[in-house]
């Protein structure tokens, strides 16, 4: 395992469980103002990605590429707080919006999914063209962490990324999806599903032959919609091919894995700890408290500070 030692997570006392850490920062944390310059870049299949950029004055500064979670965007508080911290530490920022997540529907039939690798590579290639003398680092949150892990795994030693951080990863996609059907988690499931179904209805106006949806859960949506429009047989096939739990030992890029032992959406028991520990390129931060993506610490910015410190080893 890497020699990086994360700082101790000291939880805000009013965050009494993982749900509080997950929900309260989303409701109460500020989204820092960043002078984003939005650029639209083409994809290989004649679609587009919108990315938000903040540049340093020094052109050869390292670049941090940030990937948001399911139905998030570059405007979410956790993306902007990470962007602000990494910018303060001297990095260019490239915050990615997955297809359909920038407020405008993408052109093609497809959306995005947990095992997406072509779009991240498109962004990384664009970054190398714009910042030819810069090293590339990457941060992924939740679904974005799964996307990032799939991308560095698939590309091996030829990955554009010097080092990465994966935060609150849904390592086992099937178990994670089923977990959303239980208890309080059904609220998260409902909110994700509401957004996805709305987008499907919008896209069906252009592509009326897209699958219809008559289910009640995120698992149903993945089975009826996500899987078939992205080339998978069904939800089981999609989850099997894209779950990062099955390949952590084989990742060849240095990375920091951050995951709360209280994560309510992606329970820590689904984290492949043995496989991660067996990979000498991976470092871990597994605090006893915290939520899914949300970590209300005292002093603040525990996750952001650790990612910045981890990346500084390679700069």
C-alpha positions in Angstrom: 0.0 0.0 0.0 1.1 3.6 -0.6 2.8 5.4 2.2 0.2 8.3 2.3 -1.3 8.7 5.7 -4.6 10.6 5.8 -5.5 13.1 8.5 -7.9 12.0 11.2 -11.6 12.7 10.5 -13.2 14.6 13.3 -17.0 14.6 12.8 -19.2 17.6 13.5 -21.1 16.5 16.7 -24.5 17.3 15.2 -24.0 14.8 12.4 -25.2 11.9 14.4 -25.2 9.3 11.6 -24.3 8.7 7.9 -27.6 10.2 6.7 -26.9 13.4 8.5 -23.4 13.6 6.9 -25.0 12.9 3.5 -27.9 15.3 3.7 -26.8 18.3 5.8 -23.8 19.4 3.8 -25.9 19.2 0.7 -28.5 21.5 2.3 -26.2 23.8 4.3 -22.7 23.9 2.7 -22.0 26.8 0.4 -21.0 26.3 -3.2 -17.9 28.5 -3.6 -18.0 31.0 -6.5 -15.5 30.0 -9.1 -15.0 31.9 -12.4 -15.8 28.9 -14.5 -15.3 29.2 -18.3 -17.6 26.7 -19.9 -16.4 24.9 -23.0 -18.3 22.4 -25.2 -16.1 19.7 -26.6 -17.1 17.1 -29.2 -17.3 13.3 -28.4 -16.3 10.5 -30.8 -20.0 9.8 -31.6 -20.8 13.4 -32.6 -22.3 14.4 -29.3 -20.9 16.9 -26.8 -19.6 17.3 -23.2 -19.7 20.6 -21.3 -16.8 21.1 -19.1 -16.1 24.0 -16.7 -12.6 25.3 -16.5 -10.7 27.5 -14.1 -7.1 28.2 -15.2 -4.0 29.2 -13.2 -1.8 31.9 -14.5 1.0 29.4 -14.9 0.2 27.3 -18.0 2.2 24.2 -17.0 0.4 23.8 -13.6 -1.1 20.4 -13.0 -4.7 19.8 -14.0 -7.4 18.4 -11.7 -10.3 16.8 -13.6 -13.4 16.3 -11.5 -16.3 13.9 -12.1 -19.7 14.4 -10.3 -22.1 11.8 -9.0 -25.4 10.4 -10.3 -27.6 13.2 -11.6 -25.2 15.8 -10.3 -23.2 18.4 -12.2 -20.2 20.7 -11.9 -22.3 23.1 -9.9 -22.8 20.7 -7.0 -21.3 21.9 -3.7 -19.0 18.9 -3.4 -17.5 19.5 -6.8 -17.0 23.2 -6.2 -15.5 22.8 -2.8 -13.0 20.3 -4.2 -12.3 22.5 -7.1 -11.7 25.5 -4.9 -9.3 23.6 -2.6 -7.3 22.2 -5.6 -7.3 25.6 -7.3 -5.9 27.1 -4.1 -3.2 24.5 -4.2 -2.1 25.6 -7.7 -4.0 23.3 -10.0 -6.0 24.1 -13.2 -9.6 22.9 -12.8 -11.6 20.9 -15.3 -15.1 20.0 -13.9 -16.9 17.6 -16.2 -20.7 17.5 -16.8 -21.8 14.0 -17.9 -24.2 13.9 -20.9 -27.5 15.6 -20.1 -26.2 16.9 -16.7 -25.4 20.5 -17.7 -29.0 21.7 -18.0 -29.3 20.9 -21.7 -30.1 17.5 -23.2 -27.4 15.8 -25.1 -27.9 15.0 -28.8 -27.6 11.2 -29.0 -29.8 8.4 -27.8 -27.5 7.5 -24.9 -26.9 9.2 -21.5 -24.1 8.1 -19.2 -23.5 5.2 -16.8 -21.3 3.9 -14.0 -18.9 2.1 -16.3 -18.4 4.9 -18.9 -14.8 5.2 -20.1 -15.0 6.8 -23.6 -16.2 10.2 -22.4 -13.5 10.5 -19.6 -10.9 9.6 -22.2 -12.3 12.3 -24.5 -11.9 14.9 -21.7 -8.3 13.7 -20.9 -7.3 13.9 -24.6 -8.7 17.4 -24.7 -6.8 18.4 -21.6 -3.5 17.1 -23.0 -4.1 19.3 -26.1 -4.9 22.4 -24.0 -2.3 21.8 -21.3 0.5 19.9 -23.1 3.0 20.5 -20.3 0.7 19.7 -17.4 0.2 16.5 -15.4 -3.3 15.2 -15.1 -5.0 14.3 -11.8 -8.6 13.2 -11.4 -11.2 13.1 -8.7 -14.5 11.1 -8.9 -17.5 11.2 -6.5 -19.9 8.3 -6.2 -20.9 7.3 -9.8 -18.1 9.6 -11.0 -15.7 7.6 -8.9 -17.0 4.4 -10.5 -16.5 6.0 -13.9 -13.0 7.0 -13.0 -12.0 3.6 -11.6 -13.3 1.9 -14.8 -11.4 4.3 -16.9 -8.0 4.0 -15.2 -8.4 0.2 -15.0 -9.3 -0.2 -18.7 -6.4 2.0 -19.9 -3.8 0.5 -17.5 -0.3 2.0 -17.9 -1.6 4.1 -20.9 -3.9 6.1 -18.7 -3.5 9.8 -18.9 -3.9 10.1 -15.2 -0.9 10.5 -12.9 -2.9 9.9 -9.7 -6.6 9.9 -8.7 -9.0 10.1 -5.8 -12.2 8.0 -5.7 -14.7 9.2 -3.1 -17.8 7.2 -1.9 -17.6 4.7 -4.8 -20.5 2.3 -5.4 -18.1 -0.7 -5.7 -20.8 -3.3 -6.0 -23.4 -1.8 -8.3 -26.0 -4.5 -7.8 -25.9 -4.6 -4.0 -25.7 -0.8 -4.0 -28.8 -0.5 -6.2 -30.7 -3.0 -4.1 -29.6 -1.2 -0.9 -31.4 1.9 -2.1 -34.8 0.1 -1.8 -34.4 -0.3 2.0 -35.8 2.0 4.7 -34.8 5.7 4.6 -32.7 5.0 1.5 -35.9 4.9 -0.6 -35.9 8.7 -0.4 -32.5 8.8 -2.3 -33.8 6.1 -4.7 -36.9 8.2 -5.4 -35.0 11.4 -6.0 -32.6 9.8 -8.4 -35.4 8.0 -10.2 -37.5 11.2 -10.5 -34.7 13.0 -12.3 -33.8 10.1 -14.6 -37.4 9.4 -15.6 -37.9 13.1 -16.5 -34.9 13.0 -18.7 -36.0 9.8 -20.4 -39.4 11.4 -21.2 -37.6 14.4 -22.7 -35.3 12.3 -24.8 -38.2 10.1 -26.0 -39.6 13.2 -27.8 -36.5 13.0 -30.1 -36.1 9.2 -30.0 -39.6 7.7 -29.5 -38.2 4.2 -30.0 -36.2 4.4 -26.7 -37.2 2.0 -24.0 -40.3 3.0 -22.0 -40.2 2.7 -18.2 -42.8 1.2 -15.9 -40.7 0.3 -12.9 -40.5 1.7 -9.4 -36.8 1.6 -8.4 -33.4 2.6 -9.7 -32.7 -1.1 -10.3 -35.8 -1.2 -12.5 -34.5 1.8 -14.4 -31.1 0.3 -15.0 -32.7 -2.9 -16.1 -35.2 -1.4 -18.5 -33.4 1.7 -19.7 -29.7 2.2 -18.7 -28.6 -1.3 -19.7 -30.2 -1.6 -23.1 -29.4 1.9 -24.4 -25.7 1.5 -23.4 -25.2 -1.9 -24.9 -25.8 -4.2 -21.9 -28.1 -7.2 -21.8 -29.9 -6.1 -18.6 -29.1 -4.7 -15.1 -27.3 -7.8 -14.0 -25.0 -7.7 -17.0 -24.4 -3.9 -16.6 -23.6 -4.3 -12.9 -21.3 -7.3 -13.5 -19.3 -5.6 -16.2 -18.9 -2.2 -14.5 -18.6 -2.9 -10.7 -15.2 -1.7 -9.5 -15.1 -4.3 -6.8 -14.0 -6.9 -9.3 -10.8 -5.2 -10.5 -9.3 -3.1 -7.7 -6.2 -5.4 -7.4 -5.4 -4.8 -11.1 -5.5 -0.9 -11.2 -2.1 0.3 -12.3 -2.5 4.0 -11.5 -1.8 5.4 -8.0 -5.0 6.4 -6.2 -6.6 7.4 -2.9 -9.8 5.6 -1.9 -12.0 7.6 0.5 -15.1 5.8 1.9 -17.0 6.4 5.2 -17.8 3.3 7.3 -21.2 5.0 7.9 -22.0 5.5 4.2 -25.7 4.8 3.9 -26.0 4.6 0.1 -22.9 2.4 -0.5 -22.3 0.5 2.8 -18.7 0.0 3.7 -19.3 -3.8 3.8 -19.4 -3.6 0.0 -15.9 -2.1 -0.2 -13.4 -4.7 -1.4 -10.9 -3.8 1.4 -8.7 -6.9 0.8 -8.3 -6.3 -2.9 -7.6 -2.6 -2.3 -5.0 -3.4 0.4 -3.4 -5.9 -2.0 -2.7 -3.2 -4.5 0.5 -1.3 -3.5 -0.5 1.7 -5.6 -3.7 2.4 -3.6 -4.0 4.4 -0.4 -7.1 4.5 1.8 -9.0 6.8 4.1 -11.8 4.9 5.8 -13.1 7.2 8.6 -15.5 5.7 11.2 -18.0 8.5 10.6 -19.1 10.5 7.5 -21.7 9.9 4.9 -22.0 9.4 1.1 -19.9 12.2 -0.5 -20.8 14.3 2.6 -18.1 14.7 5.3 -18.9 17.4 7.8 -15.6 17.7 9.6 -14.2 20.0 12.3 -12.1 21.8 11.1 -13.9 21.7 7.7 -12.8 20.3 4.3 -11.3 17.0 5.6 -11.8 15.2 2.2 -10.7 18.1 0.1 -7.6 18.6 2.2 -6.6 15.0 2.0 -7.0 14.8 -1.7 -4.9 17.9 -2.1 -2.2 16.5 0.2 -2.2 13.2 -1.7 -1.9 14.8 -5.1 1.0 17.1 -3.8 3.1 13.9 -3.5 3.2 13.6 -7.3 3.5 17.3 -8.3 
